[in-house]
Amino acid sequence: MSRILSDLKAFGLQYIRSPVGAFFALVFPLILILVFGSVFSQTESVEVSLPVQDLDGTPESIEFLGILNQTGTLKISMIPTSVDLEDYIKENSLPLALLIPEGFGASVSNTNSSTGDPEPIPVNVTLYGDPSRTTYNVALGSVSAAAKIKNYDIFPGAYPVVGMDTEDIVAGGYQYIDFFLPGMIAFTIMTNALFAQSVTSAEYRTRGYFKLLGTTPLAKWEWVLAKFLWYVIILSASIALMFLVSIALFGVRVAITASGIAIILCGVLLFVSMGMLIGNLAKDSESASAIANAIGFPMMFLSGTFFPLEMMPDFLQGIAMVLPLTYMSEGMRSTMIYGNEVGALINLAVVLVLGIIFYIAASKLMRWKEK
C-alpha cells in the first residue's frame, strides 16, 4: 500500500506540475463553465439587436417603436431614411433589420378615426433576416407580438391593421451548414497553426535547434516562410476535404472566393506568427502548449464560430471584438454568405495588420545565432 501511495504522490506532483495537465484538469473546465454559463444562463434576458428604418416618421410609427422596445427582447437602433435598406443590410452584413413603410401612420389613423364598422387599410412592416440564425426567431416572435399589441390598441377585436412580411436577406437558400462552414474554416486554421507552431517553436528554442540552424545558410525568414507554406499546404487540403464532405453529405452551396482565399492566407500568417511568439516566450514546450490552449480555447467559443455573437451578453461581445478569430470568421462569412466584399476587405485588413504585428514581434524574439 505504501508503494501505491508513493507512486500516487509522485505521479500527482508530476501531473500538476505539467502546465498542460493542470490546464485541462483545472483551468479548461472553468473556461467552458464561464463561457457557456454567461451565454446560456442569460438566454431569456439577452436583447437581440434590431436596426429599424422608419420611413413613416409619424407619431403612430414612433409609438410602434416604443412597443418594440417594451418587449424586453429587442434592442432597437435606427437606420437612416436616406439609404436604400437592402444595400445597407448588404454593406453592413446585418443579420436582422425591420422596415416601417411610409403610410404606416395613415393606415392606423384611418382605422382609429372610423366610426361604426371601421374599414381598415392594412399595412405591413417587413422583417429582413437570416432564418438560419437563432436570433431570427426571437425577432420574428417579438415583432409579431408588437403588431398584435398595436392592433389591439387600434380597434380591439377588429380585422388586424398591422401585419408583417418577411424577407430572406441571403439568396441561394442556404442551410445552417452553409453558415457554419466559413467559421469552421477559420477555426481549423487557428487550431492547427497556433497550437502546433507554439510547441514547435518552443522545442526548437529549448533544444538548441535554432542555434544549430544559425550555423547553416538557412536564413531566419526562410525558416519562417517554410513553416508558413507548410500550413498553407496542409490547411488547403483540410479545407478542400471539408468542402467535399459538406457538399456530398449536406449539399452545401457556398463557395470560396478570392477575398476568402486572401483571408485564409492572412489568417495562416497571423496564427503561425502568434504560435511562434508564444513558443519564444514560454519556458518549454509544455508551457507553450498550455498558453496556446489558454488563448485558443476562449477564441473558439467567443468569436462567433459556434453561435452568433448577438446571442452573447454585451461584455462577452466586447471581448469578442479584441479576438483575432472574430475578424477572420466574420470576414469569411461576409464574402462567402452575404457577398459583402467591403466588409470582407475590412476584416481582411484587420487580420493582415495583426499578422504583421505578431510576425515582427516573433521575429525579434527568435534568437537565430549566439551574440
C-alpha positions as CSV (number, residue, x, y, z in Angstrom):
1,M,0.0,0.0,0.0
2,S,2.8,2.4,0.8
3,R,4.3,1.8,-2.6
4,I,1.0,2.7,-4.2
5,L,0.7,5.8,-2.2
6,S,4.3,6.8,-3.0
7,D,3.7,6.3,-6.7
8,L,0.3,8.1,-6.5
9,K,2.0,11.1,-4.8
10,A,4.9,11.2,-7.3
11,F,2.6,10.9,-10.3
12,G,0.2,13.5,-8.9
13,L,3.0,16.0,-8.4
14,Q,4.3,15.3,-11.9
15,Y,0.8,15.8,-13.4
16,I,0.1,19.0,-11.5
17,R,3.5,20.5,-12.4
18,S,2.8,19.8,-16.1
19,P,1.2,23.0,-17.5
20,V,-0.8,21.0,-20.0
21,G,-2.2,18.6,-17.3
22,A,-3.0,21.4,-14.9
23,F,-4.7,23.4,-17.7
24,F,-7.0,20.7,-18.9
25,A,-7.8,19.4,-15.3
26,L,-8.3,22.8,-13.6
27,V,-8.5,25.7,-16.0
28,F,-10.2,24.5,-19.1
29,P,-13.4,23.3,-17.4
30,L,-13.7,26.7,-15.7
31,I,-13.3,28.4,-19.1
32,L,-16.2,26.3,-20.5
33,I,-18.4,26.9,-17.5
34,L,-17.8,30.7,-17.6
35,V,-18.3,31.0,-21.4
36,F,-21.4,28.8,-21.7
37,G,-22.8,29.9,-18.4
38,S,-22.5,33.5,-19.4
39,V,-24.2,32.8,-22.8
40,F,-27.0,30.4,-22.0
41,S,-27.8,31.4,-18.4
42,Q,-28.9,34.8,-19.8
43,T,-30.8,33.4,-22.9
44,E,-34.1,34.8,-21.7
45,S,-32.8,38.3,-20.9
46,V,-30.4,38.8,-23.8
47,E,-31.6,41.5,-26.1
48,V,-31.5,41.0,-29.9
49,S,-30.2,44.0,-31.8
50,L,-32.8,45.1,-34.4
51,P,-31.9,48.0,-36.6
52,V,-35.1,49.8,-37.9
53,Q,-35.7,52.1,-40.8
54,D,-38.8,54.2,-40.2
55,L,-39.9,55.7,-43.5
56,D,-43.1,57.0,-41.9
57,G,-41.9,59.1,-39.1
58,T,-45.3,59.8,-37.7
59,P,-46.5,59.6,-34.0
60,E,-48.0,56.2,-34.9
61,S,-44.8,54.7,-36.1
62,I,-42.9,56.2,-33.2
63,E,-45.4,54.6,-30.8
64,F,-44.9,51.2,-32.6
65,L,-41.1,51.6,-32.0
66,G,-41.9,52.1,-28.3
67,I,-43.9,48.9,-28.3
68,L,-41.0,47.1,-29.8
69,N,-38.7,48.5,-27.1
70,Q,-41.0,47.4,-24.4
71,T,-40.9,43.7,-25.5
72,G,-37.7,43.3,-23.5
73,T,-36.1,41.1,-26.2
74,L,-35.2,43.8,-28.8
75,K,-32.5,46.4,-28.7
76,I,-33.7,49.0,-31.3
77,S,-31.3,51.1,-33.3
78,M,-32.2,53.4,-36.2
79,I,-31.2,53.2,-39.8
80,P,-31.0,56.5,-41.7
81,T,-34.0,57.0,-44.0
82,S,-31.7,58.4,-46.7
83,V,-30.2,55.0,-47.5
84,D,-31.5,52.0,-49.5
85,L,-32.3,49.4,-46.9
86,E,-31.3,46.3,-48.8
87,D,-28.0,47.9,-49.8
88,Y,-27.4,49.0,-46.2
89,I,-28.1,45.4,-45.0
90,K,-25.6,44.0,-47.5
91,E,-22.9,46.6,-46.9
92,N,-23.0,46.0,-43.1
93,S,-23.7,42.3,-43.2
94,L,-26.7,42.8,-40.9
95,P,-28.4,39.6,-39.7
96,L,-31.7,41.5,-39.0
97,A,-33.4,44.7,-39.9
98,L,-37.0,46.0,-39.8
99,L,-38.7,48.3,-42.3
100,I,-41.7,50.5,-41.2
101,P,-43.1,51.7,-44.6
102,E,-44.3,55.1,-45.5
103,G,-48.1,55.3,-44.9
104,F,-48.0,53.3,-41.7
105,G,-49.4,56.2,-39.7
106,A,-52.1,57.0,-42.2
107,S,-53.4,53.4,-42.2
108,V,-53.5,53.3,-38.4
109,S,-55.1,56.8,-38.1
110,N,-57.7,56.0,-40.7
111,T,-58.9,53.0,-38.7
112,N,-58.8,54.9,-35.4
113,S,-60.9,57.7,-36.8
114,S,-63.5,55.4,-38.3
115,T,-66.9,55.1,-36.7
116,G,-69.3,52.3,-36.7
117,D,-67.7,49.4,-38.6
118,P,-64.2,50.6,-39.4
119,E,-62.8,49.8,-42.8
120,P,-59.1,49.1,-42.1
121,I,-56.3,49.8,-44.5
122,P,-53.8,47.0,-43.8
123,V,-50.1,47.9,-43.6
124,N,-47.2,45.5,-43.2
125,V,-43.9,46.0,-41.6
126,T,-41.1,43.9,-43.1
127,L,-38.6,41.9,-41.2
128,Y,-35.4,41.2,-43.1
129,G,-33.4,38.4,-41.6
130,D,-31.2,35.4,-41.8
131,P,-33.5,32.4,-40.9
132,S,-30.5,30.2,-40.0
133,R,-29.7,32.3,-37.0
134,T,-31.2,31.7,-33.6
135,T,-31.9,35.4,-33.2
136,Y,-34.1,35.5,-36.2
137,N,-36.9,33.5,-34.5
138,V,-36.6,35.8,-31.4
139,A,-37.0,38.9,-33.6
140,L,-39.8,37.3,-35.6
141,G,-41.8,36.5,-32.4
142,S,-41.2,39.9,-30.9
143,V,-42.2,41.9,-33.9
144,S,-45.3,39.7,-34.4
145,A,-46.2,40.3,-30.7
146,A,-45.7,44.0,-31.1
147,A,-48.0,44.0,-34.2
148,K,-50.8,42.2,-32.2
149,I,-50.5,44.8,-29.3
150,K,-50.7,47.6,-31.8
151,N,-53.8,46.1,-33.5
152,Y,-55.5,45.7,-30.1
153,D,-54.8,49.4,-29.3
154,I,-56.2,50.4,-32.7
155,F,-59.5,48.6,-32.5
156,P,-59.9,45.5,-30.2
157,G,-61.4,42.5,-31.9
158,A,-61.4,44.1,-35.4
159,Y,-59.6,42.9,-38.5
160,P,-55.9,43.4,-37.9
161,V,-54.4,46.5,-39.5
162,V,-50.7,46.0,-38.8
163,G,-49.2,42.8,-40.3
164,M,-45.7,41.5,-41.0
165,D,-43.9,40.4,-44.1
166,T,-40.5,38.7,-44.1
167,E,-37.6,38.9,-46.5
168,D,-34.7,36.5,-46.5
169,I,-31.5,38.6,-46.7
170,V,-29.4,35.7,-48.0
171,A,-30.0,34.5,-51.6
172,G,-29.5,30.9,-52.6
173,G,-31.5,29.0,-50.0
174,Y,-28.5,28.4,-47.7
175,Q,-28.8,26.0,-44.8
176,Y,-27.3,26.3,-41.4
177,I,-24.2,24.2,-42.5
178,D,-23.5,26.9,-45.1
179,F,-23.2,29.5,-42.4
180,F,-21.3,27.1,-40.2
181,L,-18.6,26.2,-42.7
182,P,-16.8,29.6,-43.0
183,G,-16.5,29.8,-39.3
184,M,-15.1,26.2,-39.2
185,I,-12.5,27.1,-41.8
186,A,-11.3,30.0,-39.6
187,F,-11.4,27.7,-36.5
188,T,-9.4,25.0,-38.3
189,I,-6.7,27.4,-39.3
190,M,-6.4,28.8,-35.8
191,T,-6.2,25.5,-34.0
192,N,-3.7,23.9,-36.4
193,A,-1.3,26.9,-36.8
194,L,-1.5,28.3,-33.3
195,F,-1.3,25.1,-31.3
196,A,1.2,23.2,-33.4
197,Q,3.6,26.1,-34.1
198,S,3.7,27.2,-30.5
199,V,5.0,23.8,-29.4
200,T,7.4,23.5,-32.4
201,S,9.0,26.9,-31.8
202,A,9.4,26.2,-28.1
203,E,11.1,22.8,-28.8
204,Y,13.4,24.4,-31.4
205,R,14.4,27.1,-28.8
206,T,14.8,24.9,-25.7
207,R,16.7,22.1,-27.6
208,G,19.0,24.5,-29.3
209,Y,17.8,23.8,-32.8
210,F,17.7,27.5,-33.7
211,K,21.4,27.8,-32.8
212,L,22.2,24.8,-35.0
213,L,20.2,26.3,-37.9
214,G,22.1,29.6,-37.3
215,T,25.3,27.7,-38.5
216,T,23.7,26.8,-41.8
217,P,23.0,29.0,-44.8
218,L,19.3,28.9,-43.9
219,A,18.1,32.4,-43.0
220,K,15.5,33.2,-40.3
221,W,12.9,34.5,-42.8
222,E,13.4,31.3,-44.9
223,W,12.6,29.1,-41.9
224,V,9.5,31.2,-41.2
225,L,8.4,31.1,-44.8
226,A,8.8,27.3,-44.9
227,K,6.5,26.9,-41.9
228,F,4.0,29.3,-43.4
229,L,4.0,27.4,-46.7
230,W,3.6,24.1,-44.9
231,Y,0.5,25.3,-43.1
232,V,-0.9,26.7,-46.3
233,I,-0.5,23.3,-48.0
234,I,-1.9,21.2,-45.1
235,L,-4.7,23.6,-44.4
236,S,-5.7,23.9,-48.1
237,A,-6.0,20.1,-48.1
238,S,-8.1,20.2,-44.9
239,I,-10.4,23.0,-46.3
240,A,-10.8,21.1,-49.6
241,L,-11.8,18.0,-47.6
242,M,-14.3,19.9,-45.6
243,F,-15.9,21.2,-48.7
244,L,-16.0,17.8,-50.4
245,V,-17.7,16.2,-47.4
246,S,-20.1,19.1,-46.8
247,I,-21.2,19.1,-50.5
248,A,-21.5,15.3,-50.7
249,L,-23.4,14.8,-47.4
250,F,-25.2,18.1,-46.8
251,G,-25.5,19.8,-50.2
252,V,-23.5,22.9,-49.2
253,R,-23.8,25.7,-51.7
254,V,-21.3,28.2,-50.5
255,A,-18.0,28.6,-52.5
256,I,-14.7,30.0,-51.7
257,T,-14.0,33.5,-53.1
258,A,-10.9,35.5,-53.9
259,S,-11.4,37.5,-50.7
260,G,-11.9,34.3,-48.8
261,I,-8.5,33.0,-50.1
262,A,-6.8,36.2,-49.1
263,I,-8.3,36.0,-45.6
264,I,-7.2,32.4,-45.3
265,L,-3.6,33.3,-46.2
266,C,-3.5,36.2,-43.8
267,G,-5.1,34.0,-41.1
268,V,-2.3,31.5,-41.6
269,L,0.3,34.2,-41.2
270,L,-1.4,35.6,-38.1
271,F,-1.8,32.3,-36.2
272,V,1.6,30.9,-37.3
273,S,3.2,34.2,-36.0
274,M,1.2,34.1,-32.8
275,G,2.3,30.5,-32.3
276,M,6.0,31.5,-32.8
277,L,5.6,34.3,-30.4
278,I,4.2,32.0,-27.7
279,G,6.9,29.5,-28.4
280,N,9.6,32.1,-27.9
281,L,8.2,33.4,-24.7
282,A,7.2,30.1,-23.0
283,K,9.6,28.3,-20.6
284,D,9.3,25.0,-22.5
285,S,7.0,23.1,-25.0
286,E,4.5,22.1,-22.3
287,S,4.2,25.7,-21.1
288,A,3.8,26.8,-24.7
289,S,1.0,24.3,-25.2
290,A,-0.8,25.4,-22.1
291,I,-0.5,29.1,-23.1
292,A,-1.8,28.4,-26.6
293,N,-4.7,26.4,-25.1
294,A,-5.5,29.2,-22.7
295,I,-5.6,31.7,-25.6
296,G,-7.1,29.5,-28.3
297,F,-10.0,27.8,-26.5
298,P,-11.7,31.0,-25.4
299,M,-11.4,32.2,-29.0
300,M,-13.2,29.1,-30.2
301,F,-16.3,29.9,-28.3
302,L,-16.2,33.7,-28.2
303,S,-15.6,34.5,-31.9
304,G,-18.9,33.5,-33.3
305,T,-17.7,30.2,-34.7
306,F,-20.3,28.0,-32.9
307,F,-23.1,30.5,-32.1
308,P,-23.9,34.1,-33.2
309,L,-22.2,37.0,-31.4
310,E,-25.5,38.7,-30.8
311,M,-26.6,35.8,-28.5
312,M,-23.8,36.8,-26.1
313,P,-24.1,39.3,-23.2
314,D,-22.7,42.7,-24.0
315,F,-19.5,42.2,-22.0
316,L,-18.7,39.0,-24.0
317,Q,-19.4,40.8,-27.3
318,G,-16.9,43.4,-26.2
319,I,-14.3,40.7,-25.5
320,A,-15.1,39.1,-29.0
321,M,-14.1,42.4,-30.6
322,V,-10.5,42.1,-29.5
323,L,-10.1,38.4,-30.6
324,P,-8.4,37.9,-33.9
325,L,-10.5,34.9,-34.8
326,T,-13.6,37.1,-34.7
327,Y,-12.4,39.1,-37.7
328,M,-11.4,36.0,-39.6
329,S,-14.8,34.3,-39.1
330,E,-16.8,37.5,-39.9
331,G,-14.7,38.2,-42.9
332,M,-15.2,34.7,-44.3
333,R,-19.0,34.9,-43.8
334,S,-19.1,38.4,-45.3
335,T,-17.7,37.2,-48.6
336,M,-19.0,33.7,-48.8
337,I,-22.5,34.2,-47.5
338,Y,-23.5,37.8,-47.7
339,G,-21.5,38.8,-50.8
340,N,-20.3,41.9,-48.8
341,E,-16.8,42.4,-50.2
342,V,-16.3,45.7,-48.5
343,G,-17.0,44.1,-45.1
344,A,-14.7,41.2,-46.0
345,L,-11.9,43.6,-47.0
346,I,-12.2,45.5,-43.7
347,N,-11.9,42.2,-41.8
348,L,-9.0,41.1,-44.1
349,A,-7.2,44.4,-43.3
350,V,-7.5,43.7,-39.5
351,V,-6.3,40.1,-39.9
352,L,-3.3,41.3,-42.1
353,V,-2.3,44.1,-39.7
354,L,-2.4,41.7,-36.7
355,G,-0.5,39.1,-38.6
356,I,2.3,41.6,-39.5
357,I,2.5,42.8,-35.8
358,F,2.8,39.3,-34.4
359,Y,5.3,38.3,-37.1
360,I,7.5,41.3,-36.3
361,A,7.3,40.6,-32.6
362,A,8.0,36.8,-33.0
363,S,11.0,37.5,-35.3
364,K,12.5,40.0,-32.9
365,L,12.4,37.4,-30.1
366,M,13.7,34.5,-32.2
367,R,17.4,34.0,-31.5
368,W,18.9,32.5,-34.6
369,K,22.6,32.9,-33.6
370,E,24.6,33.5,-30.5
371,K,25.5,37.1,-30.0
